């Protein structure tokens, strides 16, 4: 009789321990009984009826899934390859299990389709310059489609854009031409500003004979230092002043 109780006790302990399950903090366990959904188990040590109950664990952390490279043709007929990554999180564990067979695969397919559609509707310059905006549009599309599955798409990033070699060379030539144009504009603007400053300086010096003489002497000194030569004036400087005064008198009489 005692042996029978030992056997029964052993069977009970086996059933009890075989029904123990550990649900981690970052997981939720969807419980089924004979194939029918019962409830969602929270983290901790849980017990289910062996051979009758079954659980499916769902990770509720943010998950990153790569979007494989897609061959697309932009609105301005430029072929290219573009890939990305989608970030999502399971909000409702039971819907993620009951409403879709494999939510990770489904999200990847939706993201690929949305990526092809959005890049195909944009021109190449916009794809290169507005990655963030295109990623936000893809995120909104995929999030709207996955909402019935209890999944929240938090972000979509475009990672790499691969262009044909001839397009890379054309863009390099365009960038070089743009840099050359900017350099020419900057040089022209600098010459314009220098000419304005010289004109202002000339106006100021012309109003002061003393300043003009000092500038004249400074120029002679600079020439003598650079060329190491002697400068001979054909007549005294005072004669120049006398001639200037005579010209002013004639102009005033007229």
C-alpha positions as CSV (number, residue, x, y, z in Angstrom):
1,X,0.0,0.0,0.0
2,X,2.8,2.4,0.9
3,X,4.4,1.7,-2.5
4,X,1.2,2.8,-4.3
5,X,1.1,6.1,-2.4
6,X,4.7,6.7,-3.3
7,X,3.9,6.1,-7.0
8,X,0.9,8.5,-6.8
9,X,3.0,11.1,-5.0
10,X,5.7,10.8,-7.6
11,X,3.1,11.3,-10.4
12,X,1.6,14.3,-8.6
13,X,5.1,15.9,-8.1
14,X,5.9,15.2,-11.8
15,X,2.7,16.8,-13.0
16,X,3.3,19.8,-10.7
17,X,6.9,20.5,-11.7
18,X,6.3,19.8,-15.4
19,X,3.6,22.6,-15.3
20,X,5.9,25.3,-13.9
21,X,6.9,28.0,-16.3
22,X,9.1,31.1,-15.8
23,X,8.0,34.3,-17.6
24,X,10.8,36.9,-17.7
25,X,10.2,40.6,-17.0
26,X,10.5,41.5,-20.6
27,X,8.0,38.9,-21.7
28,X,4.3,38.1,-21.7
29,X,2.9,34.6,-22.0
30,X,-0.3,34.0,-24.0
31,X,-2.0,31.0,-22.5
32,X,-4.1,28.5,-24.5
33,X,-6.2,25.7,-23.1
34,X,-7.0,22.9,-25.5
35,X,-6.3,25.4,-28.3
36,X,-8.5,28.2,-27.0
37,X,-7.1,31.5,-25.7
38,X,-7.5,31.8,-22.0
39,X,-5.5,34.9,-20.8
40,X,-2.1,36.6,-20.9
41,X,0.3,35.7,-18.1
42,X,2.4,38.4,-16.5
43,X,6.1,38.0,-15.6
44,X,7.0,35.6,-12.8
45,X,6.7,31.9,-11.9
46,X,3.5,30.5,-13.4
47,X,1.8,27.1,-13.4
48,X,-0.1,25.5,-16.3
49,X,-1.9,22.2,-16.6
50,X,0.5,19.9,-18.4
51,X,-0.6,18.4,-21.7
52,X,-3.7,20.7,-21.6
53,X,-2.4,24.2,-21.4
54,X,0.2,25.8,-23.7
55,X,1.8,29.2,-23.6
56,X,3.4,31.3,-26.3
57,X,6.0,33.8,-24.9
58,X,6.1,37.3,-26.6
59,X,9.0,39.7,-26.2
60,X,7.6,43.2,-25.4
61,X,10.9,45.0,-25.8
62,X,11.7,47.3,-28.7
63,X,12.8,45.1,-31.6
64,X,14.9,46.2,-34.6
65,X,14.4,44.4,-37.9
66,X,16.4,45.1,-41.0
67,X,14.7,46.1,-44.2
68,X,16.6,44.3,-47.0
69,X,18.0,46.3,-49.9
70,X,15.3,47.2,-52.4
71,X,15.9,48.0,-56.0
72,X,13.8,51.0,-56.9
73,X,13.5,53.7,-59.6
74,X,13.0,57.2,-58.4
75,X,10.4,59.7,-59.8
76,X,13.2,61.1,-62.0
77,X,14.1,57.7,-63.4
78,X,17.2,57.0,-61.4
79,X,17.8,53.3,-60.4
80,X,19.2,52.7,-57.0
81,X,19.3,50.3,-54.0
82,X,18.1,51.4,-50.6
83,X,17.8,49.6,-47.3
84,X,16.8,50.5,-43.8
85,X,15.7,49.3,-40.3
86,X,12.4,49.4,-38.6
87,X,11.9,49.6,-34.8
88,X,8.7,48.2,-33.2
89,X,7.2,47.1,-29.9
90,X,4.5,44.7,-29.0
91,X,1.8,46.5,-27.1
92,X,-0.9,43.8,-27.0
93,X,0.6,40.3,-26.7
94,X,-2.6,38.3,-27.4
95,X,-3.3,40.2,-30.6
96,X,0.3,39.8,-31.8
97,X,-0.2,36.0,-31.5
98,X,-3.9,35.7,-32.5
99,X,-4.2,38.2,-35.4
100,X,-1.1,37.4,-37.4
101,X,0.9,34.2,-38.0
102,X,4.5,35.7,-37.7
103,X,4.4,39.4,-36.9
104,X,8.1,40.0,-37.4
105,X,8.0,38.6,-40.9
106,X,4.8,40.5,-41.6
107,X,6.3,43.8,-40.4
108,X,9.4,43.2,-42.6
109,X,7.3,42.7,-45.7
110,X,5.2,45.8,-45.0
111,X,8.3,47.9,-44.4
112,X,9.8,46.7,-47.7
113,X,6.7,47.5,-49.6
114,X,6.4,51.0,-48.1
115,X,10.1,51.7,-48.7
116,X,9.7,50.9,-52.4
117,X,6.6,53.0,-52.7
118,X,7.9,56.1,-50.9
119,X,11.3,56.2,-52.6
120,X,9.7,55.5,-56.0
121,X,7.4,58.6,-55.6
122,X,10.3,60.9,-54.7
123,X,13.1,62.4,-56.8
124,X,16.7,61.4,-56.1
125,X,17.7,64.8,-54.5
126,X,14.8,64.4,-52.1
127,X,15.7,60.9,-51.2
128,X,19.2,61.9,-50.4
129,X,18.3,65.1,-48.6
130,X,15.1,64.1,-46.8
131,X,15.8,60.6,-45.4
132,X,14.2,61.5,-42.0
133,X,11.0,62.7,-43.7
134,X,10.7,59.6,-45.8
135,X,11.4,57.4,-42.8
136,X,8.6,59.1,-40.9
137,X,6.2,58.6,-43.8
138,X,7.1,54.9,-43.9
139,X,6.7,54.6,-40.1
140,X,3.2,56.1,-40.3
141,X,2.2,53.7,-43.1
142,X,3.5,50.5,-41.4
143,X,2.2,51.6,-37.9
144,X,-1.3,52.1,-39.4
145,X,-1.2,48.6,-40.9
146,X,0.1,46.9,-37.7
147,X,-2.2,48.6,-35.3
148,X,-4.8,45.8,-35.4
149,X,-2.0,43.4,-34.5
150,X,-1.3,45.2,-31.2
151,X,2.1,46.4,-32.4
152,X,3.5,49.9,-32.3
153,X,6.1,50.9,-34.9
154,X,8.2,53.5,-33.2
155,X,10.7,54.5,-36.0
156,X,12.0,53.7,-39.4
157,X,15.5,54.7,-40.6
158,X,16.9,54.6,-44.1
159,X,20.5,53.4,-43.8
160,X,22.3,53.1,-47.1
161,X,21.5,54.3,-50.6
162,X,23.5,52.7,-53.4
163,X,23.7,54.6,-56.7
164,X,25.1,53.4,-60.1
165,X,28.7,54.4,-60.9
166,X,27.8,56.7,-63.7
167,X,25.4,58.6,-61.4
168,X,28.1,58.8,-58.7
169,X,30.5,60.4,-61.3
170,X,27.8,62.8,-62.5
171,X,27.1,63.9,-58.9
172,X,30.8,64.3,-58.2
173,X,31.1,66.6,-61.3
174,X,28.1,68.5,-60.2
175,X,29.5,69.0,-56.7
176,X,32.8,70.2,-58.2
177,X,31.1,72.7,-60.5
178,X,29.0,74.0,-57.5
179,X,32.2,74.5,-55.4
180,X,33.9,76.3,-58.3
181,X,30.8,78.5,-58.7
182,X,30.8,79.4,-55.0
183,X,34.5,80.2,-55.1
184,X,34.0,82.5,-58.0
185,X,31.1,84.3,-56.3
186,X,33.1,84.7,-53.1
187,X,36.1,86.1,-55.1
188,X,33.8,88.6,-56.9
189,X,32.2,89.7,-53.7
190,X,35.6,90.2,-52.1
191,X,36.8,92.3,-55.0
192,X,33.6,94.3,-54.9
193,X,34.0,95.0,-51.2
194,X,37.7,95.9,-51.7
195,X,36.8,98.4,-54.5
196,X,34.2,100.0,-52.2
197,X,36.7,100.4,-49.4
198,X,39.3,101.9,-51.8
199,X,36.8,104.3,-53.2
200,X,35.9,105.4,-49.7
201,X,39.6,105.8,-48.8
202,X,40.2,107.8,-52.0
203,X,37.3,110.1,-51.1
204,X,38.6,110.7,-47.7
205,X,42.2,111.4,-48.9
206,X,41.1,113.7,-51.7
207,X,39.4,116.0,-49.2
208,X,42.6,116.5,-47.2
209,X,45.7,117.7,-49.1
210,X,48.0,116.8,-46.1
211,X,46.7,113.3,-46.2
212,X,47.4,113.0,-49.9
213,X,50.9,114.2,-49.4
214,X,51.5,111.7,-46.6
215,X,50.2,109.0,-48.8
216,X,52.4,110.1,-51.7
217,X,55.5,110.0,-49.5
218,X,54.5,106.6,-48.1
219,X,54.1,105.2,-51.5
220,X,57.5,106.5,-52.6
221,X,59.1,105.0,-49.5
222,X,57.5,101.6,-50.2
223,X,58.7,101.6,-53.8
224,X,62.3,102.5,-52.6
225,X,62.3,99.7,-50.1
226,X,61.0,97.0,-52.4
227,X,63.1,97.9,-55.5
228,X,66.1,99.3,-53.7
229,X,66.3,102.2,-56.2
230,X,66.5,106.0,-56.2
231,X,63.5,108.1,-57.3
232,X,64.2,111.4,-58.9
233,X,61.4,114.0,-59.2
234,X,61.7,116.3,-62.3
235,X,60.5,119.4,-60.3
236,X,59.7,120.3,-56.7
237,X,56.4,119.2,-55.2
238,X,55.4,122.8,-54.5
239,X,55.1,123.5,-58.3
240,X,52.4,120.8,-58.3
241,X,50.5,122.7,-55.6
242,X,50.9,126.0,-57.6
243,X,49.5,124.3,-60.7
244,X,46.6,122.9,-58.8
245,X,45.7,126.3,-57.4
246,X,45.9,127.9,-60.8
247,X,43.5,125.3,-62.2
248,X,41.1,125.9,-59.3
249,X,41.2,129.7,-60.0
250,X,40.5,129.2,-63.7
251,X,37.6,127.0,-62.9
252,X,36.1,129.4,-60.5
253,X,36.3,132.3,-63.0
254,X,34.5,130.3,-65.5
